[in-house]
């Protein structure tokens, strides 16, 4: 009888442990899914804000031109940092490198005027990417713009 009692206690303990572990795994899975969704939304939002800062003549008019330029650079850097944690990275892993390259170009003062001259084109490409970060055509267009900026210096 004591053997059956020990076996029954072990089965109960193991069952309870299994339930606790499965609940913890479910919780971790839900948290991961939430983090993934949050990262996806933040990348789109960062690209959208950066796009808006490049829109029209916002980089070239008024006293806030340096602020808008720096804020656009900050939004692109933020999108670049988050991009590796998104589902978009699986289908368009070149974008993280290209966003980093755009930041490097923007940080370099010798390219600033060229970036400002191409602000409307950058606006359009970033707007496309804010709608669909997996768009490889838009990614290639952004890469081409960066090369044009580097050649214009």
C-alpha positions in Angstrom: 0.0 0.0 0.0 2.7 2.5 0.8 4.2 2.0 -2.7 0.8 2.8 -4.3 0.6 5.9 -2.2 4.1 7.1 -3.2 3.3 6.4 -6.8 0.0 8.3 -6.6 1.8 11.3 -4.9 4.4 11.3 -7.6 1.8 11.2 -10.3 -0.1 14.1 -8.7 3.2 16.1 -8.3 4.2 15.4 -11.9 0.7 16.3 -13.2 0.7 19.6 -11.3 4.3 20.4 -12.5 3.2 19.6 -16.1 0.2 22.0 -15.8 2.4 24.8 -14.3 5.1 24.3 -17.0 2.5 24.3 -19.8 0.9 27.5 -18.4 4.3 29.1 -18.2 5.1 28.1 -21.8 1.8 29.5 -23.0 2.5 32.8 -21.1 6.0 33.0 -22.7 4.5 32.3 -26.1 1.9 35.0 -25.7 4.5 37.5 -24.5 6.8 36.7 -27.5 3.9 37.1 -29.9 3.0 40.5 -28.3 6.6 41.6 -28.5 6.8 40.5 -32.1 3.6 42.5 -33.0 4.9 45.5 -31.0 8.2 45.5 -32.8 6.5 45.2 -36.2 4.2 48.2 -35.4 7.1 50.3 -34.1 9.2 49.7 -37.2 6.4 50.8 -39.4 5.7 53.8 -37.2 9.4 54.9 -37.1 9.6 54.6 -40.9 6.3 56.5 -41.3 7.5 59.4 -39.0 10.9 59.5 -40.8 9.1 59.6 -44.1 6.9 62.5 -42.9 10.0 64.4 -41.8 11.5 64.0 -45.3 8.1 65.0 -47.0 7.9 68.2 -48.9 10.5 70.8 -47.9 10.4 70.1 -44.2 14.2 69.6 -44.1 15.0 72.8 -45.9 12.5 75.4 -44.6 12.4 77.3 -41.4 14.3 77.2 -38.1 13.5 73.6 -37.5 15.4 72.1 -40.4 18.2 70.7 -38.3 15.7 69.3 -35.8 13.7 67.6 -38.6 16.9 66.2 -40.2 18.2 64.9 -36.8 14.7 63.5 -35.9 14.5 61.7 -39.2 17.9 60.2 -38.7 16.8 59.1 -35.2 13.7 57.5 -36.5 15.6 55.6 -39.2 18.2 54.4 -36.6 15.3 53.3 -34.3 13.7 51.3 -37.1 17.0 49.8 -38.0 17.6 48.7 -34.4 14.2 47.1 -34.1 14.1 45.6 -37.6 16.0 42.5 -36.6 13.2 41.6 -34.1 10.4 41.7 -36.6 8.8 39.2 -38.9 9.8 41.4 -41.8 13.4 40.6 -41.3 12.8 37.0 -42.5 11.7 38.2 -46.0 13.7 41.4 -46.4 16.9 41.1 -44.3 18.7 43.6 -46.5 16.7 46.5 -45.2 18.5 46.5 -41.8 21.8 47.1 -43.6 20.4 49.7 -45.9 18.7 51.6 -43.1 22.1 51.5 -41.2 23.8 52.9 -44.4 21.3 55.7 -44.7 22.0 56.6 -41.0 25.8 56.6 -41.7 25.3 58.8 -44.8 23.0 61.2 -42.8 25.5 61.5 -39.9 28.2 62.6 -42.3 28.0 66.3 -42.9 29.5 66.1 -46.3 26.4 64.3 -47.6 23.8 66.5 -45.8 23.0 68.7 -48.7 22.7 65.8 -51.1 20.4 64.1 -48.6 18.3 67.2 -48.4 18.2 67.5 -52.3 16.9 63.9 -52.5 14.5 64.3 -49.6 11.4 63.9 -51.7 12.7 60.7 -53.2 13.7 59.4 -49.8 10.2 60.4 -48.5 8.5 58.3 -51.2 10.6 55.2 -50.5 10.3 55.4 -46.8 6.6 55.8 -47.1 6.4 52.6 -49.2 8.5 50.8 -46.6 6.4 52.1 -43.8 3.4 50.4 -45.5 5.3 47.2 -46.4 8.7 46.7 -44.9 9.0 43.5 -46.9 9.0 45.4 -50.2 12.2 44.5 -51.8 11.7 46.9 -54.7 11.4 49.8 -52.3 14.5 48.5 -50.4 16.5 48.4 -53.7 15.3 52.0 -54.5 16.5 53.2 -51.1 19.9 51.5 -51.7 20.1 53.2 -55.1 19.3 56.5 -53.5 22.1 56.1 -50.9 24.6 55.3 -53.7 23.5 58.4 -55.6 24.0 60.5 -52.4 27.4 59.1 -51.9 28.4 59.9 -55.5 26.9 63.4 -55.4 29.0 64.6 -52.4 
